């Protein structure tokens, strides 16, 4: 599955969220959205980091 095919489910509006990743599945989107809403207090001070970025950092 290509990036275009895997992200074809999402509208352009959904892709504007700060946690969007091109190969994100609908399930990952919902998980990230929940995490974003729970941690919204970190957005204004610029401290919010999406879950998928945390996971990438763990792999490094």
matplotlib code that plots the C-alpha trace (Angstrom):
import matplotlib.pyplot as plt

x = [0.0, 1.4, 1.2, -1.5, -3.6, -3.1, -4.1, -6.9, -9.5, -8.8, -10.1, -7.8, -9.3, -8.3, -4.8, -4.4, -4.2, -0.8, -0.5, -1.1, 1.3, 1.0, 0.7, -1.7, -4.6, -8.0, -7.3, -4.1, -5.8, -8.4, -5.7, -3.6, -6.8, -7.6, -4.0, -4.0, -7.2, -6.0, -2.7, -4.1, -2.7, 0.8, -0.1, 0.1, 3.5, 4.8, 5.4, 3.0, 4.6, 2.4, 2.5, 4.0, 7.0, 7.4, 7.5, 10.1, 12.3, 12.1, 13.4, 16.4]
y = [0.0, 3.4, 6.6, 7.9, 4.7, 4.5, 8.2, 8.2, 7.7, 11.2, 14.5, 17.5, 19.0, 15.9, 16.1, 19.6, 18.4, 18.8, 15.0, 14.0, 11.5, 10.5, 6.7, 7.1, 4.6, 5.6, 3.7, 5.6, 8.9, 8.2, 7.3, 10.4, 12.6, 11.3, 11.9, 15.4, 16.3, 15.0, 17.0, 20.1, 22.2, 21.5, 23.0, 26.7, 26.5, 24.5, 21.4, 19.0, 16.0, 13.5, 9.8, 8.6, 11.0, 9.7, 6.1, 7.1, 8.6, 5.4, 3.4, 5.6]
z = [0.0, -1.0, 1.1, -1.2, -0.7, 3.0, 3.6, 1.0, 3.7, 5.2, 4.0, 3.5, 6.7, 8.8, 7.4, 8.8, 12.4, 14.1, 14.7, 11.1, 9.4, 5.8, 6.4, 9.3, 9.6, 10.8, 14.1, 14.6, 13.9, 16.6, 19.1, 18.3, 18.4, 21.9, 23.1, 21.5, 23.3, 26.7, 26.2, 24.6, 27.5, 26.0, 22.6, 23.4, 25.1, 22.1, 24.2, 22.5, 20.7, 18.9, 20.1, 16.8, 17.3, 20.8, 19.4, 16.8, 19.4, 21.5, 18.5, 18.1]

ax = plt.figure().add_subplot(projection="3d")
ax.plot(x, y, z, "-o")
ax.set_aspect("equal")
plt.show()
